[in-house]
Amino acid sequence: MSKPQLSFPSHNRTPKHHGCLNTLHQTLGTSFRTCWGRVEELLVAKELWNDHKKLIFFPVASAATCTDSNLEVDQSMSDTVDMDVEESVCLDTQVRDVSTSSSTKGRRLRSLVWNDFTRERQGDDGFVAICNHCQKVFSGGSQHETTHLKKHLRICIPYQDARRGKSGDNEDFKFNQELSREKLAHMLAMHEYPFSMVEHCGFMDFAKSLQPQFKMFTRNTHKEDCIKLYEKKKDKMCKFFNKITFRVTLTADIWTSSNMVGYISLTCHFVDDDWRLQKKILNFLSFEYPHSGEEIYKTIKKLLVDWNLDKRLCSIVLDNALSNDKFVRELIKDLSLNMSLLLDGEFFRVRCCAHILNLIVQDGLKEIGDELAKIRKIVRYIRFSTKKIQDFKKVAMQEGILSKGLILDVPTRWNSTYLMLERACEFQEIVRRFICFDDDVHLYMLLEE
């Protein structure tokens, strides 16, 4: 008599027949349940892993436009999902059996989830599953799977507190004044809160309710903590740049604020060893006049030496200002002395695509320059005073339209001109009626001309 062989359905012999390597297709759960005791757990593990992957997203960035997205993962949720996946795929044979009533006829509850639930009979309606942590009741009959029980454990607060050791007593907690001061400095810097916030009575009372032992200092002390935190981060970044074997790209921008103060920013972009685009703002500081090419060269050259990046440059992204032309020539001449440029600096300068696009659009808008100028004057007149804005809203209400307010464009941002025209077209009839009722607008238009 030949030895019997264990067989599986021939049309689904291995999981990779269905386009995957480590999971089973969900529609095969029923046919495999009698052959493979862990199909249900593997299916749930795949579902949890898919949920886990949804928490991760990759940034999309452009060195030319100096934009990217924060790469953040909710650590607490990630830890919870990892623990649930570990429970679901664990094949430990020493599973604690939960005893049931005699009507179950000795059937074993194989899923690990029953370590945290108790299965009881409820009248003639069948069985229920009671959470051992929060005492909530769920369906627990044999016809029901355990997916809903596993999902409950992910949001069960007593269960999560027990897993992470966060009991109500917090017996292992030790207060650290210096660590709390560093966390406060990090919060002030991250959210750009004013330093005076630490002296607000409401914030001080809130901090005291969280930890009575925390000693709050003056705004100047916490300002110094932020500077120390910056120096610590800068030192860490300098050590990182000293070890890198790849090149980086810089973006620099200069502008003047509304209070006539000049600023310059220097940002570093690179692809790390894991092929992820990274962005680091190296410097953001005031920049005194004149904003000439020579002064730009002196400032950025000093910053590059300070960060030890003068020999690790691949390219630099700048707008099309004439001062930048002279700055690039001086920088290429300096970097050529130590032979640190690629292809003798032929592709060292990259012109900002956003700035080029803006120049193209502004040149095209000259075709409707007269009409655009009139619309801009009318919008500026309506936004001139609070009374004019109120009068415009009254006209809009008479027409049964909720006014959103007109938009005044900024010439250096072509998309703002588009938004201005779009809003003006939307309230075209309202603007006409406002001009008819307002006698001063005609005089204003003449004076502007």
Secondary structure as GFF3:
##gff-version 3
##sequence-region A 1 449
A	DSSP	three_ten_helix	10	12	.	.	.	ID=ss1
A	DSSP	three_ten_helix	15	18	.	.	.	ID=ss2
A	DSSP	three_ten_helix	26	28	.	.	.	ID=ss3
A	DSSP	alpha_helix	29	33	.	.	.	ID=ss4
A	DSSP	alpha_helix	39	54	.	.	.	ID=ss5
A	DSSP	alpha_helix	75	89	.	.	.	ID=ss6
A	DSSP	three_ten_helix	102	104	.	.	.	ID=ss7
A	DSSP	three_ten_helix	112	115	.	.	.	ID=ss8
A	DSSP	beta_strand	117	121	.	.	.	ID=ss9
A	DSSP	beta_strand	127	131	.	.	.	ID=ss10
A	DSSP	beta_strand	137	139	.	.	.	ID=ss11
A	DSSP	alpha_helix	147	155	.	.	.	ID=ss12
A	DSSP	alpha_helix	157	164	.	.	.	ID=ss13
A	DSSP	alpha_helix	177	191	.	.	.	ID=ss14
A	DSSP	three_ten_helix	195	199	.	.	.	ID=ss15
A	DSSP	alpha_helix	201	210	.	.	.	ID=ss16
A	DSSP	alpha_helix	219	243	.	.	.	ID=ss17
A	DSSP	beta_strand	248	256	.	.	.	ID=ss18
A	DSSP	beta_strand	262	271	.	.	.	ID=ss19
A	DSSP	beta_strand	277	286	.	.	.	ID=ss20
A	DSSP	alpha_helix	293	307	.	.	.	ID=ss21
A	DSSP	beta_strand	313	318	.	.	.	ID=ss22
A	DSSP	alpha_helix	322	336	.	.	.	ID=ss23
A	DSSP	three_ten_helix	342	345	.	.	.	ID=ss24
A	DSSP	beta_strand	349	351	.	.	.	ID=ss25
A	DSSP	alpha_helix	353	364	.	.	.	ID=ss26
A	DSSP	three_ten_helix	365	368	.	.	.	ID=ss27
A	DSSP	alpha_helix	369	382	.	.	.	ID=ss28
A	DSSP	alpha_helix	386	398	.	.	.	ID=ss29
A	DSSP	alpha_helix	414	426	.	.	.	ID=ss30
A	DSSP	alpha_helix	428	437	.	.	.	ID=ss31
A	DSSP	alpha_helix	440	448	.	.	.	ID=ss32
###
